[in-house]
């Protein structure tokens, strides 16, 4: 398998791929995405995250649905929740109807009067922790190491739990009102439009799922996701969801005799398999959105690019200058995504170096990933910044290494020479001189 993957990888990223005929270029482009997803599935990490989300779903399904039910009940549109739940579980056949009925029975029994203070707190915590688990999985897919702050989690999660059910209910209500519209009913009497309307009705669940997936891909990762990348992942994941639902429904029908050996556990087995398939599809779509926005990762996968020491120093200096520039010229703040796009580097690399500078108390990061100086840039010398950059990046050292005396002396002399060449130039002075030199070059 490794040899086969090596041959396929060599063909997909061959130097002459840009000069192939258009149909081969299209096959190559699609093949790269398929290759990347196959490699990620084979690695096992996406499957582990999907299994973890299945376990969390079993614990949080009733709290999440009950919370959504209470929101919709206050708007008197709670009756639309049961058909939506059945739509998701439809591939399970008769078992899906049974599971929907049982869940709705449990949800109807949940009320604020029945739950005590501690029980209500645990109830809400279970629902919120489910959303947090989804964010963690999406951050893993997008190579994001910094989660949302506690304040942003509370605000964003509460917004999703309140607005999400409302948007779904409004969408379903709008569709129902459109179907009952007199004009629509009149024109559906014609044969050609009746057939068209029937196909629209069949495609409607797919469209809603695609929009839902795209919204999750755009909002869930704690990084900037381009709308076109989120939509690309949502469309592909929606297609996979529709195809998988059809095959899974056939699987349930044809394997009914095999599931007899599980007796009453057959419902649990099929439900777990369907939940796992749904979560895996959702994560695969997120991975596709990531690859669409960061195509340099299609070839290397989860392996982050390695930077040389010189490149790391230059990147750190670029970050510090970008952070100091708004305080010199009054420009907008510098974000990790903006710096990564300007330098044509993956954002995960910029984030890693920025995190090291933040640990060294040179910069601070806001909730929106906007970088700011940790102290006055008039008193922050470039020699100090360079010395700090060179000392950053050590991980896993249990104790200080015992260097040779002559090596320590040589390194100390080199640092002294570097500091002497830089002088006492501050970050403010360097950024000001840098921009003056750039303006003079443009005028020339």
Secondary structure by P-SEA (a helix, b strand, c coil): caaaaaaaaaaaaccccccccaaaaaaaaaaaaaaaaaaaaaaaaaaaaaaaaaaaaaacaaaaaaaaaaaaaaaccccaaaaaaaaaacccaaaaaaaaaaaaaaaaacccccccaaaaaaaaaaaaaaaaaaaaaaaaaacccccccaaaaaaaaaaaaaaaaaaaaaaaaaaaaaaacaaaaaaaccaaaaaaaaaaaaaaaaaaaaaaaaaaaaccccccccaaaaaaaaaaaaaaaaaaaaaaaaaaaaacccccccccaaaaaaaaaaaaaaaaaaaaaaaaaaaaacccccccccccccccaaaaaaaaaaaaaaaacccccccccccaaaaaaaacccaaaaaaaaaaaaaacccccccccbbbbccccccccaaaaaaaaaacccccccccccccaaaaaaaaaaaaaaaaaaccccaaaaaaaaaaaaaaaaac
